[in-house]
Amino acid sequence: MALLAALLSVAAWWWYTAEMPRRERERAAAAEAAMAEAERAGSLYRWRDAEGRLQVTDEPPKGRPSERISREPRDGLEVDGTRE
């Protein structure tokens, strides 16, 4: 009976040590993908077109300078008189 208990203990130890690194890698990859998606989804891009009109889009323009802005406002109240 003791031999069976020892054998089951070794089998359980082997199972969990082999399984845990794979689960941790999967969990880390999923967290990284979620962070990248949240970062991409949380940004807007402010830029000016050829006629000088202000554009705000969810993807950066190709070949034009742009400013990355967050969709979420910062905490507090900000007053700026240089607004265009």
C-alpha positions in Angstrom: 0.0 0.0 0.0 2.9 2.4 0.8 4.4 1.6 -2.5 1.2 2.5 -4.3 1.0 5.8 -2.4 4.6 6.6 -3.2 4.0 5.8 -6.8 0.9 8.0 -7.0 2.9 10.8 -5.3 5.7 10.6 -7.8 3.1 10.5 -10.7 1.3 13.6 -9.3 4.6 15.4 -8.8 5.7 14.6 -12.4 2.3 15.7 -13.8 2.2 19.0 -12.1 5.9 19.9 -12.8 5.4 19.1 -16.5 2.0 20.9 -16.8 2.7 24.1 -14.8 5.3 25.7 -17.1 3.1 25.2 -20.1 0.1 26.8 -18.4 2.3 29.7 -17.2 3.5 30.3 -20.8 -0.1 30.2 -22.1 -1.3 32.5 -19.3 1.6 35.0 -20.0 1.0 34.9 -23.7 -2.7 35.6 -23.2 -2.0 38.4 -20.8 0.5 40.0 -23.3 -2.0 39.7 -26.1 -4.8 41.3 -24.0 -2.4 44.2 -23.0 -1.5 44.8 -26.7 -5.2 44.8 -27.7 -6.1 47.1 -24.9 -3.3 49.5 -25.8 -4.3 49.5 -29.4 -8.0 49.9 -28.7 -7.4 52.7 -26.2 -5.6 55.1 -28.5 -6.7 57.7 -31.0 -4.5 59.6 -33.4 -4.8 63.4 -34.0 -3.4 64.7 -37.3 -4.0 67.3 -40.1 -4.9 66.4 -43.6 -3.6 68.1 -46.8 -6.0 71.0 -46.5 -5.0 71.5 -42.8 -8.2 70.1 -41.3 -7.9 68.3 -38.0 -8.5 64.6 -38.2 -9.0 62.1 -35.3 -8.8 58.5 -36.2 -8.3 55.1 -34.5 -5.3 54.3 -36.8 -2.3 56.4 -37.5 -2.0 58.0 -40.9 0.6 56.8 -43.3 3.3 59.3 -44.2 2.0 62.1 -41.9 3.0 63.2 -38.4 0.4 62.4 -35.8 -0.1 62.7 -32.1 -1.3 59.7 -30.1 -4.0 60.5 -27.6 -5.8 58.3 -25.1 -9.5 57.6 -25.3 -9.7 57.9 -21.5 -9.5 61.4 -20.0 -6.9 62.1 -17.4 -8.1 62.7 -13.8 -8.8 66.3 -12.9 -9.7 69.4 -14.9 -7.3 70.8 -17.4 -7.8 74.3 -18.9 -5.7 75.2 -21.9 -6.2 78.4 -23.9 -4.1 77.3 -26.9 -6.8 74.9 -28.2 -7.3 74.9 -32.0 
